[in-house]
Amino acid sequence: MTPARIVLGDWTTLQKDAQAVRYSVFVIEQHIPVELEWDVMDAQCLHAVAYDEENQAIGTGRLLPDGHIGRMAVLESARNSGVGAQILRILMEQAKLRGDTGVRLNAQQTAENFYVKEGFSRDGEIFMEAGIPHVSMSHPL
């Protein structure tokens, strides 16, 4: 697959596309209640949206002011294509550029191996979030 085009911006600019990806992955696919998917922190985050060759949004993630990476989601049709890694690396680069010394995230346990391959390590025990097992992970920058 051709590398995705990644656009960085604020929630006002990227909300429509980021929300469509997140809704498809979290609400439709994973059955997370829509009220748990919406987050008031979105307005304070740097967002990244990945687009395919047809300019369709296929992935998203965000960087919170405290160095937390969250709401990473890639549409099923684009999984295993490297899009998630592209988004993650760009958000990590942005954290480093603003002076952060590390990033952390809460990963669904099923995605833990992906993050380990990207250099993250587990910080704690498995915990439940929105009915799905998660692990806290971190990465020095």
N, C-alpha and C positions, 0 to 999 in steps of 0.2 A: 504494500500500500504506500502511496505517496504520503510523505509527512503532512499532517494536518496543518492548516493555517490557524494559529492561535491568536486570539484578540484579547487584550487586557483592557479592563475598564471598571467603571463603577456600576453599581446595581441599577441605577437609572438607565444607563446605556445598554446593559447586557441582560437585564431581567427577563425579557421575553424569551430569549433563546436559552438562557441558563435554566429558567424555570421549566421550560418544555422538556429539557433533558432530564432534570431532576424528577419531574412528575412521572415521566415514562419509567425511569429506573426505580425510584423509591416507592411511589404510590401504586402504579399499575403492576410492575413486575414483582416488587417485594412486599406489596400490601401494607405499607406503612401508612397509617392514617394521615391524611393531607394536613391536618393541623400540627402534626409533629414535623412535617417536612418544612413548613414555613418557619423562618427564623428572623427575629428582629435584628440580629447582627448583620444581616445581608447589607444593609445600608452603610455599614462601617468597613466593609471588606473590599479588597482588590479581587476582582473576579477574572477568571480566564475561561473562555469558551473556544472550543476547537470546532473547526468547520471542515467539511470534506470538499472534494473537487466541485460539487454542485452547490456549494455555499449553504449546506444544511448543517445545523448544529448537531454534533455527534458526541460531545463530551464537555464537561465543565468541572471546575473546582474553584476554591476561594482561599484567600490568605487573610486571616483575621489580624487585627492590630497587635495582638499578643504573640504572634508567631505560630499560631495554630493553623494548620491546613485542614480544610473541611469541605464537605459536600462534594467530594470527588465522585463523579458519575460518568460512565461511558455507555452509550446505547449498545444493546446486545449486538447489533450488526457491525459495530466497529471494535468490539472487544478482541483482544489478542492481536491488535494491529500496531501497538505501540503508542496509541493516542493518550492513554492514561499516563504513561511514562513521560510523554512530551509535556502534558499539563503539569504534572508533578514537578518536573525539573525546572520549568519556567517559573512556577510559584516559589520554588526554593531559591532560584536565582534572584527573584525580586526581593525575597526576605533578606538575602545576603547583601544586596545593593542598598537596602535601607538601613543596614547595620545590625541585623539580627545575628546572633551567634549560633543559633540552632532553630529547628522547627520541630513541632510535634503534631500528632494527629491521633484520632480515635478511628481505628480501622475495623471494618467488619472482619471477624475472625477468618472468614473464607478468603479474604484478600491479604492476609498477613504475609504469605510467601512472596507476593508481588512487592510489598514494601521492604521486606528483608533483602530482596535482590537489588533494591534501590538504595541500600545502605542504612535502612532504619533498624532499630532494635526495640524489642518489647520492654516497656517500663513497669508493667504491673500484671495483675491477674486479669482473667477474662471477666467482663461485666456485661450486663444486658442494657441495651439502649434500643428503644422502639421495638422491643421483643426480639432483637437480633444480637447474638454474642459479638462483642467487640473487644479489642485490645488497644491499650494506650501504647504509642510508639514514638520514638524521637530520633532525630538525626542532627549531628553537629554540622555547622556550616563552615 
